[in-house]
């Protein structure tokens, strides 16, 4: 049932996006909070899989300067969504706080992990760890995130602060 709903939703999204593209309007998502790969050649949006994630805290400092990082942890080695190396990667999303969206490269083998916050209990501070170099710009009524460097082979995360969207570069 879930696969049927997903197929119907994807077909509807493609139809709506193609209708918008015919009018030379930006191809925009209809779902708030979902991340898409922009396929300029096909005038469409391909939804990235949203994966369940857990937050883990990893201690990074010693006794004299205790600190830790918050980590997004997703089980498994690979995302089901694949992109060929050298492909232009542009992501489109509709969200209230585009500054909260970051692109991270995963580390880890059995679990994919990405550090996104640094916590310093002595100073009482929480600092967002910047993701990979990327530019976020308005895109119609939505936003577009474009990496400013080519993405090497690996596993990646688009993190919105509460949702995790994954893809891999082969």
C-alpha positions as CSV (number, residue, x, y, z in Angstrom):
1,X,0.0,0.0,0.0
2,X,2.8,2.4,0.9
3,X,4.6,1.7,-2.4
4,X,1.4,2.3,-4.3
5,X,0.9,5.7,-2.5
6,X,4.6,6.6,-3.2
7,X,4.3,5.7,-6.9
8,X,1.0,7.8,-7.2
9,X,2.6,10.7,-5.4
10,X,5.7,10.6,-7.5
11,X,3.7,10.5,-10.7
12,X,1.6,13.5,-9.5
13,X,4.7,15.4,-8.6
14,X,6.2,14.8,-12.0
15,X,3.0,16.0,-13.8
16,X,2.8,19.1,-11.7
17,X,6.5,19.9,-12.2
18,X,6.3,19.3,-15.9
19,X,3.3,21.6,-16.2
20,X,5.2,24.3,-14.3
21,X,8.3,23.8,-16.5
22,X,6.2,24.3,-19.6
23,X,5.5,27.9,-18.5
24,X,9.2,28.5,-17.8
25,X,8.6,28.7,-14.1
26,X,11.0,27.1,-11.7
27,X,10.3,23.5,-11.0
28,X,9.1,23.6,-7.4
29,X,8.2,21.0,-4.8
30,X,4.6,20.8,-3.6
31,X,5.5,19.2,-0.2
32,X,7.0,21.4,2.5
33,X,10.1,19.8,4.1
34,X,10.9,17.3,1.4
35,X,14.3,17.5,-0.4
36,X,14.5,16.8,-4.1
37,X,17.3,16.5,-6.7
38,X,16.7,18.9,-9.5
39,X,16.8,17.2,-12.9
40,X,17.1,20.2,-15.2
41,X,17.4,18.0,-18.4
42,X,14.1,16.2,-17.7
43,X,12.5,19.3,-16.0
44,X,11.6,17.3,-13.0
45,X,12.3,16.7,-9.3
46,X,13.4,13.4,-7.9
47,X,12.6,13.0,-4.2
48,X,15.5,12.0,-1.9
49,X,14.7,9.3,0.6
50,X,14.0,10.5,4.1
51,X,15.7,8.2,6.5
52,X,15.0,7.5,10.2
53,X,18.0,8.8,12.2
54,X,19.1,8.8,15.8
55,X,21.1,11.4,17.5
56,X,24.3,10.3,19.3
57,X,26.6,12.3,21.4
58,X,30.3,11.7,21.0
59,X,32.8,13.0,23.6
60,X,35.6,14.9,21.9
61,X,37.4,16.8,24.7
62,X,39.5,15.6,27.7
63,X,39.1,16.1,31.4
64,X,40.5,19.6,31.3
65,X,38.3,20.8,28.4
66,X,35.2,18.6,28.1
67,X,33.2,18.9,24.9
68,X,31.2,16.7,22.6
69,X,29.5,16.7,19.2
70,X,26.0,15.7,18.3
71,X,25.9,13.2,15.4
72,X,23.2,12.1,13.0
73,X,23.5,8.3,12.9
74,X,21.7,6.3,10.2
75,X,22.1,2.5,10.0
76,X,23.3,0.9,6.8
77,X,26.2,1.5,4.5
78,X,24.4,3.2,1.5
79,X,21.5,5.3,0.5
80,X,19.1,3.8,-2.0
81,X,19.3,7.1,-4.0
82,X,22.4,7.2,-6.3
83,X,23.9,9.9,-8.4
84,X,26.7,9.5,-10.9
85,X,30.0,11.2,-10.1
86,X,30.4,14.4,-12.2
87,X,26.6,14.9,-12.4
88,X,25.4,18.4,-11.6
89,X,23.8,18.2,-8.1
90,X,21.2,20.8,-7.3
91,X,18.7,20.3,-4.5
92,X,15.4,22.0,-4.2
93,X,13.3,22.2,-1.0
94,X,10.5,24.3,0.5
95,X,11.1,25.1,4.1
96,X,10.5,28.0,6.5
97,X,14.2,28.3,7.7
98,X,16.5,27.6,4.7
99,X,19.5,28.6,6.9
100,X,18.9,25.3,8.9
101,X,19.6,23.2,5.8
102,X,23.1,21.8,5.4
103,X,24.9,19.2,3.3
104,X,27.2,16.8,5.1
105,X,29.4,13.9,3.9
106,X,28.9,10.8,6.0
107,X,31.7,8.9,7.7
108,X,31.5,5.4,9.1
109,X,31.0,2.1,7.6
110,X,28.3,0.1,9.3
111,X,26.4,3.2,10.3
112,X,26.5,6.5,8.3
113,X,27.4,9.3,10.7
114,X,27.7,13.1,10.3
115,X,28.6,15.6,13.1
116,X,26.3,18.7,13.1
117,X,26.7,20.4,16.5
118,X,29.5,21.0,18.9
119,X,28.6,21.3,22.6
120,X,30.8,22.9,25.2
121,X,29.3,22.4,28.6
122,X,31.9,24.6,30.4
123,X,31.1,27.6,28.2
124,X,27.5,26.6,27.9
125,X,27.5,26.9,24.1
126,X,26.1,25.0,21.2
127,X,27.7,25.7,17.9
128,X,26.4,24.4,14.5
129,X,29.1,22.6,12.6
130,X,29.0,23.8,9.0
131,X,28.4,21.3,6.3
132,X,30.1,21.0,3.0
133,X,30.6,24.2,1.0
134,X,27.2,25.0,-0.6
135,X,25.2,27.9,-1.6
136,X,21.5,28.3,-0.8
137,X,19.5,30.7,-2.9
138,X,15.8,31.5,-3.4
139,X,14.2,29.4,-6.2
140,X,10.7,30.6,-6.9
141,X,8.8,30.1,-3.7
142,X,11.3,27.5,-2.6
143,X,15.1,27.3,-2.1
144,X,17.9,25.7,-4.1
145,X,21.1,24.2,-2.4
146,X,24.1,23.8,-4.8
147,X,27.4,22.4,-3.6
148,X,30.2,24.8,-4.5
149,X,32.7,22.0,-5.0
150,X,32.3,18.7,-6.9
151,X,31.1,15.9,-4.7
152,X,33.5,13.0,-4.7
153,X,32.3,9.4,-4.4
154,X,30.7,8.8,-1.1
155,X,27.5,9.0,1.0
156,X,25.8,12.3,1.8
157,X,23.2,13.8,4.0
158,X,20.9,16.9,3.6
159,X,20.0,17.7,7.1
160,X,17.2,20.2,8.0
161,X,17.6,19.9,11.8
162,X,14.8,17.4,12.2
163,X,14.8,15.5,8.9
164,X,17.6,13.5,7.2
165,X,17.6,13.0,3.4
166,X,20.3,10.8,1.9
167,X,22.0,10.1,-1.4
168,X,25.2,8.6,-2.6
169,X,27.7,9.5,-5.4
170,X,29.0,6.6,-7.4
